[in-house]
Amino acid sequence: MRKLPLIIALWAAFAAPAVAGDPVRGQQLYESRCGACHSPDANRVGPLHRGIVGRVSGTAPGFNYSKALKAAQVTWDAQSLDQWLTNPQAFIPGQKMNFRVNDPVDRADLIAYLATLR
Protein backbone atom coordinates (compact mmCIF):
# COMPACT_ATOMS: atom_id res chain seq x y z
CA MET A 1 0.00 0.00 0.00
CA ARG A 2 2.95 2.38 0.34
CA LYS A 3 3.24 2.59 -3.44
CA LEU A 4 -0.23 4.10 -3.89
CA PRO A 5 0.69 7.61 -2.56
CA LEU A 6 3.77 7.60 -4.78
CA ILE A 7 1.71 6.64 -7.82
CA ILE A 8 -0.82 9.36 -7.04
CA ALA A 9 1.96 11.93 -6.61
CA LEU A 10 3.55 10.94 -9.91
CA TRP A 11 0.22 11.08 -11.70
CA ALA A 12 -0.47 14.55 -10.30
CA ALA A 13 2.95 15.78 -11.35
CA PHE A 14 2.36 14.76 -14.96
CA ALA A 15 -1.38 15.47 -15.18
CA ALA A 16 -1.02 19.24 -15.64
CA PRO A 17 1.63 21.92 -15.89
CA ALA A 18 3.27 22.35 -12.49
CA VAL A 19 3.25 26.15 -12.61
CA ALA A 20 0.19 28.38 -12.86
CA GLY A 21 0.75 30.71 -15.76
CA ASP A 22 0.83 34.48 -16.08
CA PRO A 23 -1.23 35.43 -19.14
CA VAL A 24 0.27 38.94 -19.38
CA ARG A 25 3.79 37.53 -19.59
CA GLY A 26 2.40 34.81 -21.86
CA GLN A 27 1.16 37.43 -24.32
CA GLN A 28 4.62 39.01 -24.41
CA LEU A 29 6.18 35.60 -25.04
CA TYR A 30 3.58 34.82 -27.70
CA GLU A 31 4.25 38.04 -29.55
CA SER A 32 8.03 37.60 -29.44
CA ARG A 33 8.30 33.84 -30.03
CA CYS A 34 5.13 32.73 -31.78
CA GLY A 35 4.01 35.81 -33.71
CA ALA A 36 6.15 35.15 -36.78
CA CYS A 37 4.12 32.03 -37.56
CA HIS A 38 0.88 32.43 -35.57
CA SER A 39 -1.77 35.03 -34.89
CA PRO A 40 -4.80 34.91 -32.64
CA ASP A 41 -7.11 35.70 -35.56
CA ALA A 42 -5.43 34.73 -38.84
CA ASN A 43 -3.89 31.63 -40.32
CA ARG A 44 -0.26 32.18 -41.24
CA VAL A 45 2.51 29.57 -41.42
CA GLY A 46 0.66 28.08 -38.44
CA PRO A 47 -3.05 28.13 -37.63
CA LEU A 48 -4.89 30.89 -35.81
CA HIS A 49 -5.03 30.49 -32.05
CA ARG A 50 -8.25 32.19 -30.97
CA GLY A 51 -10.39 29.44 -29.48
CA ILE A 52 -7.57 26.89 -29.37
CA VAL A 53 -8.38 25.78 -25.81
CA GLY A 54 -11.13 23.22 -26.24
CA ARG A 55 -10.59 22.86 -30.00
CA VAL A 56 -9.73 19.49 -31.52
CA SER A 57 -6.36 19.35 -33.28
CA GLY A 58 -6.42 19.91 -37.01
CA THR A 59 -9.74 21.76 -37.09
CA ALA A 60 -9.02 25.51 -37.27
CA PRO A 61 -11.03 26.73 -40.25
CA GLY A 62 -9.10 27.29 -43.47
CA PHE A 63 -5.73 25.93 -42.34
CA ASN A 64 -3.92 23.18 -44.26
CA TYR A 65 -2.87 20.79 -41.48
CA SER A 66 -0.57 17.79 -41.72
CA LYS A 67 -2.27 14.41 -41.89
CA ALA A 68 -0.73 13.57 -38.50
CA LEU A 69 -2.29 16.54 -36.74
CA LYS A 70 -5.69 15.98 -38.33
CA ALA A 71 -5.63 12.31 -37.33
CA ALA A 72 -4.44 12.94 -33.75
CA GLN A 73 -7.85 14.16 -32.55
CA VAL A 74 -6.29 15.82 -29.49
CA THR A 75 -8.50 18.25 -27.61
CA TRP A 76 -6.29 21.19 -26.71
CA ASP A 77 -6.22 21.88 -22.98
CA ALA A 78 -3.48 22.86 -20.51
CA GLN A 79 -2.03 19.35 -20.40
CA SER A 80 -2.02 18.67 -24.13
CA LEU A 81 -0.67 22.15 -24.93
CA ASP A 82 2.10 21.62 -22.39
CA GLN A 83 3.05 18.33 -24.05
CA TRP A 84 2.86 19.93 -27.49
CA LEU A 85 5.03 22.91 -26.59
CA THR A 86 7.54 20.66 -24.81
CA ASN A 87 8.16 18.57 -27.93
CA PRO A 88 5.62 18.65 -30.76
CA GLN A 89 7.27 15.85 -32.75
CA ALA A 90 7.33 13.48 -29.78
CA PHE A 91 3.70 14.31 -28.92
CA ILE A 92 2.34 13.99 -32.47
CA PRO A 93 4.89 12.37 -34.81
CA GLY A 94 4.70 13.57 -38.39
CA GLN A 95 3.33 17.05 -37.66
CA LYS A 96 5.02 20.16 -39.17
CA MET A 97 5.92 22.41 -36.21
CA ASN A 98 9.61 22.40 -35.32
CA PHE A 99 9.57 24.80 -32.36
CA ARG A 100 9.87 23.88 -28.68
CA VAL A 101 9.47 25.82 -25.46
CA ASN A 102 11.92 24.26 -23.03
CA ASP A 103 11.19 26.34 -19.93
CA PRO A 104 8.11 25.06 -18.03
CA VAL A 105 7.36 28.56 -16.69
CA ASP A 106 7.37 29.97 -20.23
CA ARG A 107 5.07 27.14 -21.36
CA ALA A 108 2.67 27.78 -18.47
CA ASP A 109 2.59 31.51 -19.27
CA LEU A 110 1.96 30.87 -22.97
CA ILE A 111 -0.82 28.41 -22.15
CA ALA A 112 -2.39 30.91 -19.73
CA TYR A 113 -2.40 33.49 -22.53
CA LEU A 114 -3.82 31.06 -25.08
CA ALA A 115 -6.64 30.32 -22.63
CA THR A 116 -7.65 34.00 -22.77
CA LEU A 117 -8.16 33.82 -26.54
CA ARG A 118 -11.83 32.84 -26.57
Secondary structure, 3 states (H helix, E strand, C coil): CCHHHHHHHHHHHHHCCCCCCCHHHHHHHHHHHHCCCCCCCCCCCCCCCCCCCCCECCCCCCCCCCHHHHHHCCECCHHHHHHHHHCHHHHCCCCCCCCCCCCHHHHHHHHHHHHHCC
